[in-house]
Amino acid sequence: MFLTDVDIKKAIRKREIRIEPFSEKNIGPGSVDLTLDNRWWFFKDRKGETIDLSKRGWQDIMQEKKAKSIVLKPQQMCLGITKEKITLADNIVGILEGRSRFARMGLSIHITSSFVQPGISNHQVLEILNNSPYNYRISEGMRITHIVFAMAKSKTSKPYRIFGQIAKGQ
């Protein structure tokens, strides 16, 4: 069952959903807008190198840049991160979606990893890809994505804040 604004507000009051920092103005009819932080990751300049994905992770091939804004060139990808930390009860899941105003301009906010695990407690990493022929400036604080929530039939036995590899470090 997907949660509406009424359900989301109830879950926030009951602390089943925690969003830090939180602004009630970011709640829409059935989702909550999330904003960009000032941390970005870009591919290191290693054109032509073959990367064995069974031995290397994204941290090995990307470098972090802190900036209030960045310019994303056509067909360029970067990782961004939400300013908000999301903490979910063990029976609530989330789905990250790009906002339609940016999608209509050719901007993908996540390539494939939109699922937010039950029991998570971390900031959301976004795979941002510019599919347009234009350079786009993207800035800290932009409401570029939103999260939709759903109730699971039961609580997970493996809350992501405990079992997730990345979640343990945040």
C-alpha positions as CSV (number, residue, x, y, z in Angstrom):
1,M,0.0,0.0,0.0
2,F,1.4,3.4,-1.1
3,L,1.3,6.2,1.5
4,T,-0.4,9.5,0.8
5,D,0.5,12.8,2.4
6,V,-1.9,12.1,5.2
7,D,-0.2,8.6,5.8
8,I,3.3,10.1,5.5
9,K,2.5,12.8,8.1
10,K,1.2,10.1,10.5
11,A,4.3,7.9,10.0
12,I,6.5,10.9,10.6
13,R,4.7,11.7,13.9
14,K,5.0,8.1,14.9
15,R,8.7,8.2,13.9
16,E,8.2,5.3,11.5
17,I,9.7,7.7,8.9
18,R,12.4,10.1,9.9
19,I,13.8,12.7,7.5
20,E,16.6,14.9,8.8
21,P,16.6,17.8,8.1
22,F,12.8,17.9,7.5
23,S,10.6,20.5,5.9
24,E,6.8,19.9,5.8
25,K,6.6,22.0,2.7
26,N,8.4,19.2,0.8
27,I,5.5,16.8,1.3
28,G,3.5,16.4,-1.9
29,P,0.2,14.4,-2.4
30,G,2.0,11.1,-2.3
31,S,5.8,11.7,-1.9
32,V,8.4,13.9,-0.2
33,D,10.8,16.0,-2.2
34,L,14.5,15.6,-1.3
35,T,17.3,18.1,-1.9
36,L,20.8,17.8,-3.1
37,D,23.8,18.2,-0.8
38,N,27.1,19.9,-1.9
39,R,28.9,16.6,-2.4
40,W,29.4,15.1,-6.0
41,W,31.4,12.3,-7.4
42,F,32.8,12.2,-10.9
43,F,34.6,9.5,-12.9
44,K,38.4,9.8,-12.7
45,D,40.1,10.4,-16.0
46,R,40.9,6.8,-17.0
47,K,39.5,6.6,-20.5
48,G,40.3,3.3,-22.2
49,E,41.1,1.5,-19.0
50,T,39.3,-1.8,-18.4
51,I,37.7,-2.0,-14.9
52,D,37.0,-5.4,-13.5
53,L,33.7,-4.8,-11.6
54,S,34.1,-8.0,-9.6
55,K,37.2,-6.5,-8.0
56,R,36.6,-2.7,-7.9
57,G,33.8,-0.5,-6.7
58,W,32.6,3.0,-7.5
59,Q,34.9,4.5,-4.8
60,D,37.9,3.2,-6.8
61,I,36.9,5.0,-10.1
62,M,35.3,8.2,-8.9
63,Q,36.6,11.2,-7.0
64,E,34.6,13.5,-4.7
65,K,34.1,17.2,-5.3
66,K,32.5,19.6,-2.9
67,A,30.8,22.5,-4.5
68,K,27.6,24.6,-4.2
69,S,26.9,23.8,-7.9
70,I,28.3,21.8,-10.8
71,V,27.8,21.8,-14.5
72,L,26.8,18.4,-16.0
73,K,27.7,18.2,-19.7
74,P,25.7,16.2,-22.3
75,Q,25.9,12.4,-21.6
76,Q,27.9,13.1,-18.4
77,M,27.1,11.3,-15.2
78,C,27.9,12.1,-11.6
79,L,26.8,10.8,-8.2
80,G,25.0,13.2,-5.9
81,I,23.7,12.7,-2.4
82,T,20.6,13.9,-0.6
83,K,21.0,16.5,2.2
84,E,18.3,14.5,4.0
85,K,19.0,11.4,5.9
86,I,16.2,8.9,5.6
87,T,15.4,6.4,8.4
88,L,12.5,3.9,7.8
89,A,10.8,1.5,10.1
90,D,11.4,-2.2,9.3
91,N,8.1,-2.5,7.5
92,I,8.3,0.7,5.3
93,V,10.0,0.8,1.9
94,G,10.8,3.8,-0.3
95,I,11.2,4.4,-4.1
96,L,13.2,7.3,-5.4
97,E,11.9,9.0,-8.4
98,G,13.2,11.9,-10.5
99,R,10.9,14.9,-10.6
100,S,9.0,15.2,-13.9
101,R,10.1,18.8,-14.5
102,F,13.7,17.6,-14.8
103,A,12.9,14.3,-16.6
104,R,11.2,16.4,-19.3
105,M,14.5,18.1,-19.8
106,G,16.5,14.9,-20.2
107,L,17.9,14.5,-16.7
108,S,17.8,11.1,-15.1
109,I,18.1,11.2,-11.4
110,H,18.8,7.5,-10.8
111,I,19.8,5.0,-13.4
112,T,18.7,1.8,-11.7
113,S,18.9,2.0,-7.9
114,S,15.6,3.5,-6.9
115,F,14.6,1.1,-4.2
116,V,15.1,2.2,-0.6
117,Q,15.3,-0.8,1.7
118,P,13.1,-1.3,4.8
119,G,15.0,-0.4,8.0
120,I,17.4,2.0,6.2
121,S,19.1,4.9,7.9
122,N,21.3,6.9,5.5
123,H,21.5,9.6,2.9
124,Q,20.4,8.5,-0.6
125,V,23.0,8.4,-3.4
126,L,21.7,9.5,-6.8
127,E,23.1,8.5,-10.2
128,I,22.5,11.7,-12.2
129,L,22.8,11.5,-16.0
130,N,22.4,14.3,-18.4
131,N,20.7,12.8,-21.5
132,S,20.2,16.2,-23.2
133,P,22.3,18.1,-25.7
134,Y,22.7,21.0,-23.2
135,N,25.0,21.7,-20.2
136,Y,23.0,21.9,-17.0
137,R,23.9,23.6,-13.8
138,I,22.8,21.6,-10.8
139,S,23.0,23.2,-7.3
140,E,23.0,22.3,-3.7
141,G,19.5,22.5,-2.2
142,M,17.6,21.7,-5.5
143,R,14.6,19.6,-5.0
144,I,15.6,17.2,-7.8
145,T,14.1,13.9,-6.5
146,H,11.3,12.7,-4.4
147,I,10.6,9.5,-2.4
148,V,7.4,7.5,-2.5
149,F,6.7,5.3,0.6
150,A,4.9,2.0,0.8
151,M,4.0,-0.3,3.7
152,A,5.3,-3.9,3.5
153,K,3.1,-6.8,4.6
154,S,5.6,-7.7,7.4
155,K,8.7,-6.4,9.0
156,T,12.0,-7.3,7.4
157,S,14.3,-9.7,9.3
158,K,17.3,-7.9,7.8
159,P,17.0,-4.1,8.4
160,Y,19.3,-2.3,6.0
161,R,20.7,-0.1,8.8
162,I,22.2,-3.3,10.3
163,F,22.8,-5.5,7.3
164,G,23.5,-3.0,4.5
165,Q,27.2,-2.6,3.7
166,I,27.0,1.2,2.9
167,A,24.4,2.0,5.6
168,K,26.8,0.8,8.4
169,G,29.2,3.7,7.5
170,Q,26.7,6.6,7.5
